[in-house]
């Protein structure tokens, strides 16, 4: 039992009529999870059962599912993963390090963030959660701050894909990017969306080759892209793009999770010897073309920097929110983040 002095006080609000309850789903409802969330707004590939299976398998999280009810009426659904770290029980929807951009609730129009965050506080008390971390389109900055959540800002380029006229996308590219794509095509570099499971191991080897130049060790094992490929590719929720040189060798690889409206740049690997043929520029352009042809309208590049700035996107600011219900959990969270960064830095020098 956590000592009372370690508890962080939760702001008390005046009573309001609107109240949500988070009701755990039955096994039958969980079986139909993808169908249940289909009609609701803010649904992403990261809410889909295939992605949740990856989180459970790789990150060893217990996946939990709730209906959001108002007086017995279902107004949405909420899912997340629960981890036990020492004395701390943590709910992530999602957690940092899961390579998951958005989760949070999916709901109908008129969704009340205030009622939802109040229900989260009640869930934390009921299940003795020490930390909740959340990121999603339904999260209002004002309401999250009101309920004691702290933000971590993340920047990412978001590209508007045009399926009506690919030339529009092409004109938005930086001139140097257009030139690199043209040269790659002239060299005979070609893109493939592959179903070969060996793809994930090739990607990981290429990723290690890139990081080795910086004395940095990967933050994940080969099992991570393998599981993403295993669960998402059969569900048609993943582009697995590999670039081949004129001699047939694979020079660059990328995993791009997607649903019917958004695609994300998740993992990549590259062979340094092939950079002279500009495969990475062509891989990004190929992913954009494939997505646009499928009717996908948004490409989130999952980060920023000079390379990602070349593809016609707009820099967006996203926030991941966390709340520590115990003071000791807040201290532990800060210590873990520091140790994690140091461990990656040191491992890079010894591998």
PyMOL commands that set and color helices and strands:
alter all, ss='L'
color gray80, all
select helices_A, chain A and resi 4-6+27-31+33-37+45-47+49-59+113-127+141-146+166-172+175-187+199-212+222-232+272-277+279-293+308-311+327-350
alter helices_A, ss='H'
color red, helices_A
select strands_A, chain A and resi 21-24+62-70+73-85+88-93+106-107+131-134+150-160+190-193+238-244+250-257+262-264+267-270+298-300+314-324
alter strands_A, ss='S'
color yellow, strands_A
deselect
rebuild
show_as cartoon
